[in-house]
Amino acid sequence: SIWVQHLSSTSTRIMGVCAASCAGKGGGSAPLVVIAGPPAAGKGTQCDKIKETFGYVHISTGDILRDNVKRGTELGLKAKGFMDSGGLVPSELIVDLVKDRLMQPDIKEKGCLLDGFPRAPDQAQAMVDAGLKVDKFLLIQVPDEMLVERGCGRRLDPETGDIYHLKFKPPLAEIMDRLVHRSDDQEEAIRVRLGNYHSQIDGILPFFKEVVVKIDGTSKPDEVFGLVSKGLEGL
């Protein structure tokens, strides 16, 4: 839907901006962690593990937008104007929305985990311009061919919503015929997304070079999380 598209395009902008503000209120020490990586790199799994272990608040920019629009806040009404007209919410407004969220007690106390933002160099610049300081930038790295294999093998059960993988999480034979190979999981679509990711990430990393931690994402999730945990030591 158009609404979802708006949330998706704006959520990438909001999320990275949020990361940096949590660290700076009144000299507080609540960390701001960004996690990034290509499609099918396992970011979602690692985010769940990070939340469970470290207690960070996982910020969804889509949720921030919906909440502000629903409550009719000044910022929410401004954002809704852009969304209703088919435009992107300006980075400056996204920053304001995120800063407002980061002032809430849960984030000031626990810190925040920013997932997948910034996704372009101009968004990274907007974070810097807003004075948002990132404490750690976790970059999950997986070779493209492995990511294509992970993606192409995925199948959706339309009756339950469960996701299977023909190699790594095979379904029972009796449900195989009803499983769906989604268009997003076709090889051509995956390679396009990977190309877009690589074209952007090289321009993003220089903004965070002092705090980037590169994570080998080729192993099992628990092993990858061991590397993530090591990368977050000292926060």
C-alpha positions, -999 to +999 in steps of 0.1 A: +000+000+000+010+036-004+009+041+034+033+012+039+056+026+012+057+059+029+065+043+062+092+022+046+109+051+029+107+074+059+116+047+084+150+043+069+156+080+075+143+081+110+161+051+124+197+061+122+191+095+135+176+081+166+206+061+173+228+089+183+208+110+206+203+085+234+239+089+245+239+125+250+212+138+274+228+156+303+260+136+299+242+103+303+257+071+293+229+052+276+245+038+244+234+043+208+241+012+187+235+010+149+233-024+132+236-028+095+241-055+069+228-067+035+195-085+030+193-119+045+224-112+067+204-121+099+200-086+113+166-094+127+178-124+146+207-105+160+185-076+170+163-100+190+194-114+208+208-079+215+175-067+230+172-098+252+208-097+264+216-060+266+182-045+272+184-018+245+152-004+232+148-014+195+134+016+178+111+012+148+108+044+129+075+032+114+061+029+149+073+064+158+056+079+127+023+060+133+023+070+170+028+107+163+003+107+135-022+089+156-018+112+186-020+142+163+013+158+176+027+188+159+055+167+144+031+140+134+008+164+116+038+178+097+049+143+087+014+133+077+012+163+053+042+150+034+030+114+034-005+123+022+009+143-007+031+114-018+064+130-007+092+118+015+094+132+051+124+156+052+154+144+071+152+174+094+117+164+105+127+128+109+155+139+132+130+159+153+107+129+156+136+107+166+150+131+191+116+134+207+114+096+210+149+094+224+140+118+253+116+093+267+126+076+300+130+041+286+156+050+261+174+074+284+177+046+309+184+016+286+199+030+254+187+022+219+193-002+190+190+013+155+183-012+128+192-005+092+196+033+093+213+052+078+209+035+044+225+062+023+254+087+027+231+117+028+212+101+058+245+096+075+254+132+069+220+142+084+229+123+116+262+141+119+246+175+112+221+168+140+249+160+164+238+124+169+267+104+183+268+066+175+287+045+201+290+014+180+282+007+143+278-031+139+283-042+103+273-078+095+292-091+065+282-121+044+293-130+009+268-122-018+266-158-031+257-171+004+230-144+007+215-154-026+214-190-014+198-180+018+172-159+000+163-181-029+157-211-007+130-194+015+094-204+012+063-190+028+034-210+042+004-188+034-018-206+059+004-201+089+028-173+079+057-195+088+090-192+068+109-223+058+141-228+039+146-257+015+181-264+028+184-249+063+149-253+076+131-278+053+093-281+056+073-313+060+066-330+028+028-327+032+028-289+032+054-285+004+028-280-024+012-251-007+044-231+000+050-199-019+083-186-033+078-148-029+089-124-056+113-108-031+131-141-027+138-146-064+175-145-074+172-114-097+154-094-070+179-104-043+208-094-065+192-060-072+188-054-035+224-064-029+236-041-056+217-012-040+231-020-006+267-022-018+263+011-037+253+029-004+272+012+024+307+023+011+296+059+014+281+054+048+310+038+067+334+068+066+310+087+088+314+061+115+349+047+109+360+052+145+331+030+159+326+004+131+328-032+142+328-057+114+310-090+122+314-122+102+278-133+096+285-166+079+283-187+110+253-200+130+233-172+148+246-180+182+282-178+170+275-146+152+260-132+184+292-141+202+310-117+179+283-091+183+286-093+221+323-089+219+318-058+197+295-043+223+319-048+252+326-016+272+294+002+264 
